Amino acid sequence: MIMGSAASTVYYNLRLQHPTLDMPIIVYDLALLIQPVLMLGISIGVTFNVIFADF
């Protein structure tokens, strides 16, 4: 159920345009730049959480 609502929200937002400029509302170049760094940070954070959980 949750995945269906997430997928429909993504589909809806893919079709949206910027209110004043002639461009999509999602900047795909920026998303492609941020996503790998975000995944790396999550992986490092989870690893540190497992290692330093006793503190």
SULQUI-V528440 format. One record per pair of residues at least 24 apart in sequence whose C-alpha atoms are under 6 Angstrom apart, sorted by sequence separation. I is the first residue (numbers start at 0). J is the second residue. D is the distance in whole Angstrom. If there is no record, write none. Layout:
<<I:J:D> <I:J:D>>
This chain:
none
